[in-house]
Amino acid sequence: MALFSTGPIDNSPILGVRQTQIVTVKVVNRDSLNPYNLVIQGFLLNGSRSMYVNEMINLAPNQVLTRNYFADLDAFAFEFTTLEVVEAEVGISVWGKQASGELVDSHRIVAWEKHVGII
């Protein structure tokens, strides 16, 4: 198993508007033979940690997956857990976006290419 985390992301309003309203998660399975299972969890951080996204997905060999999640929150975090040892075959990136779809540079986390934490 491997655990990947964005860590806390501050999305406090600026002039009454939060920078990010949507989080786009892109996942790629670069393994040409093996599928992988991945759990995506999103958390609202408002003095306590409350899960608001909990999705288990199966990545077929060579599959690229895109998911969009609500993120018009003051603070949030996402965690990704693989159910198998992935040997750096899974790449994950997280992209903060405005309601218009424009990217928010400060809320962009590029693909994890290696294990961040192995359980």
C-alpha positions in Angstrom: 0.0 0.0 0.0 1.0 3.6 -0.6 -0.5 6.8 0.8 -0.3 10.1 -1.1 -1.6 13.4 0.4 -1.9 16.9 -0.7 -1.6 18.2 2.8 -3.9 21.0 3.9 -4.8 23.5 1.2 -5.8 27.0 2.3 -8.6 28.3 0.1 -9.7 31.3 2.3 -11.7 33.9 0.5 -9.9 36.9 -1.1 -12.2 39.9 -1.4 -15.1 37.5 -0.7 -14.3 34.9 -3.3 -12.3 31.6 -2.9 -9.7 31.0 -5.5 -10.6 27.4 -6.1 -14.2 26.1 -6.5 -13.3 22.8 -8.3 -10.5 20.3 -7.7 -9.6 18.1 -10.7 -7.7 14.9 -9.9 -5.8 13.2 -12.7 -4.5 9.6 -12.2 -2.5 7.6 -14.6 -1.6 3.9 -14.5 1.6 3.5 -16.5 1.7 -0.3 -16.0 0.8 -2.0 -19.3 -0.2 -5.3 -17.5 -1.5 -4.7 -14.1 -4.7 -2.9 -12.8 -4.5 -1.0 -9.5 -7.2 0.0 -7.0 -7.1 3.5 -5.6 -9.1 5.2 -2.9 -9.6 8.9 -3.2 -10.7 10.8 -0.1 -11.4 14.5 0.3 -11.6 16.3 3.6 -13.1 19.6 4.7 -10.8 21.2 7.2 -12.8 23.6 9.4 -11.5 23.1 12.9 -12.1 19.4 12.5 -11.5 17.0 9.6 -14.7 15.9 7.9 -14.6 13.5 4.9 -16.7 14.7 2.0 -15.3 12.5 -0.8 -14.8 8.8 -0.5 -14.4 7.0 -3.8 -12.7 3.7 -4.7 -11.7 3.3 -8.3 -10.0 0.6 -10.4 -7.4 1.7 -12.8 -7.0 -0.6 -15.8 -3.5 -1.0 -17.4 -2.5 2.3 -19.2 -5.7 4.0 -18.1 -5.9 7.8 -17.4 -8.7 8.9 -15.1 -10.0 12.4 -14.4 -12.4 13.2 -11.6 -13.8 16.6 -10.6 -14.8 17.4 -7.0 -16.4 20.3 -5.2 -13.8 22.5 -3.5 -15.5 25.9 -2.7 -14.3 25.5 0.9 -12.0 27.5 3.2 -9.6 24.6 3.6 -9.4 21.1 2.3 -7.1 18.1 1.7 -7.1 15.0 -0.5 -5.6 11.6 0.2 -5.0 8.8 -2.2 -4.4 5.2 -1.0 -3.3 2.4 -3.3 -4.4 -1.1 -2.3 -1.4 -2.7 -3.9 2.3 -1.9 -4.0 2.5 0.2 -7.1 6.2 0.4 -7.7 5.9 4.0 -9.0 3.5 3.0 -11.7 0.7 5.4 -10.6 1.0 9.1 -11.2 -1.4 11.5 -9.4 -1.9 15.3 -9.9 -4.3 17.7 -8.3 -5.5 20.9 -9.9 -7.4 23.7 -8.3 -9.8 25.5 -10.7 -12.1 28.5 -10.7 -15.7 27.9 -11.6 -14.8 29.1 -15.1 -12.3 26.2 -15.4 -9.2 28.5 -15.2 -6.3 26.9 -13.3 -5.3 28.3 -9.9 -1.5 28.1 -9.9 -1.2 28.1 -6.1 -3.4 25.0 -5.8 -1.6 22.9 -8.4 0.1 19.8 -7.1 2.0 17.9 -9.9 2.1 14.1 -10.3 3.6 12.0 -7.6 6.0 9.8 -9.4 7.2 7.7 -6.4 5.9 6.5 -3.1 5.4 9.3 -0.7 4.6 7.0 2.2 4.5 3.3 2.2 2.2 1.5 4.7 
